[in-house]
Amino acid sequence: MSDERSSTAPANRTQDHPSAAVCIPTFKRPVFLDQLLQSLTKLNQDHLTVHVIVVDNDGEGSAAPVVERYRERLPRLVYEIEPERGIAAARNRLVTIAKRLGVEYIAFIDDDEWVEPDWLANMVRTAREYQADAVIGAVVPEYDPEIPPWIRAGRFFERPRQRTGERAKSYTTANALLRLQSLDGLEGPFHRAFDLTGGSDSHLFERLIQRGARLVWCDEAVVYDHIPRSRGNARWILKRAYRHGITYSRCARMLDPLPRRLVRTGRMLYMFGYGLARLALSLPRGKVATLQSLRECAIGLGGLAGAVGLTYQEYRQTHGR
C-alpha cells in the first residue's frame, strides 16, 4: 500500500544540503511508534533535508492511525504497508522507497526507540567527516519500571561505546546510517532467510565489510531503547544471547570460506566452555554473575547450533505491544 499524498520527488543532494531518510520498520507497536515519531518532530534539520519512511509489516495497517497524526509535523512522511511478514522484508521495502526518493543517506532505527534532536545531524556529519559508507551510533536502554533492579545492575542491555571516528566494532540497524549508494549491487539487500530469526542487519554489514566498506562509530548520535518487562528477565536475555550466537555462525556459513568458518566455530566452542567454567565460580556470587556466565554459554551454544544449520525464530513474538 502506497500513500499517494507522500512526496516522492528526488531529494536535494547538493554538497551543502545532504538528504536523508529515517527508515522505520514497525509491527503492532503503536505506542512506541508514536513516541519515536514525536521525537523525530524535534530533529535539528539545519542544512539537511529529512524524509521519514514508516513501513508497516502488519497487513491490516495497524500503524496508520499513528502515522496520520504526524502528517503536518513531518511533511516528508511516507507510509507504506509490507504485507509479507518478516523484518528483512520490511527493511527491503524501506530501501526501495528511499531509492525512489533519491536520498543520499538512509538512517535505520527500531520502532521501540526514540532519538535526541541532534541524532541525525551527528550521523551525517560523521559520515562526511570520515568518508564512511556506514555510521553506527549509541543505543542507550530505558527500562520499564517493573524490571527487577538486579537486571539493571547487570547491565545486560548496555552496549559497548567507542570514540567517534573509530572503526565500528559492532553493527546493528537499531541505530545506523548508510550511504545509499553503498548498497548498489547487493541483492536484497537484506536477506529474507533472516525474516523471522533476526540477524539480517548483521549479515548485510558483513557483506559490506567484505566489499571494503568503511564503518565508523559516532558516539554523539544517541538513541534510546525501551526495555519492556517482557524482556527484562533471565529467560529472554538467554534466548537473545542464543540467537546472537546462531546469527554469528549463520553469517559465517553464508559468507565465509571453510577455514574462516572453522575459526568462528572454534570461537563459539571456546565461549561455551569458558562460560561453563565460570559458572561454578559465579553461583556463590549471586544472580548477576550467574546470568553473565550463562549468557556466555548461550552465545557459544547458539554459535555451535548455527554452525550445523539450526535457527531460532525470535521475531515470531512481538514484545512491548
Secondary structure as GFF3:
##gff-version 3
##sequence-region A 1 321
A	DSSP	beta_strand	19	26	.	.	.	ID=ss1
A	DSSP	alpha_helix	30	40	.	.	.	ID=ss2
A	DSSP	beta_strand	49	56	.	.	.	ID=ss3
A	DSSP	alpha_helix	64	68	.	.	.	ID=ss4
A	DSSP	beta_strand	77	81	.	.	.	ID=ss5
A	DSSP	alpha_helix	87	101	.	.	.	ID=ss6
A	DSSP	beta_strand	105	109	.	.	.	ID=ss7
A	DSSP	beta_strand	113	115	.	.	.	ID=ss8
A	DSSP	alpha_helix	119	129	.	.	.	ID=ss9
A	DSSP	beta_strand	134	143	.	.	.	ID=ss10
A	DSSP	alpha_helix	149	153	.	.	.	ID=ss11
A	DSSP	beta_strand	175	179	.	.	.	ID=ss12
A	DSSP	three_ten_helix	180	183	.	.	.	ID=ss13
A	DSSP	three_ten_helix	192	194	.	.	.	ID=ss14
A	DSSP	alpha_helix	200	210	.	.	.	ID=ss15
A	DSSP	beta_strand	215	227	.	.	.	ID=ss16
A	DSSP	alpha_helix	234	255	.	.	.	ID=ss17
A	DSSP	alpha_helix	258	282	.	.	.	ID=ss18
A	DSSP	three_ten_helix	283	285	.	.	.	ID=ss19
A	DSSP	alpha_helix	287	307	.	.	.	ID=ss20
A	DSSP	three_ten_helix	314	316	.	.	.	ID=ss21
###
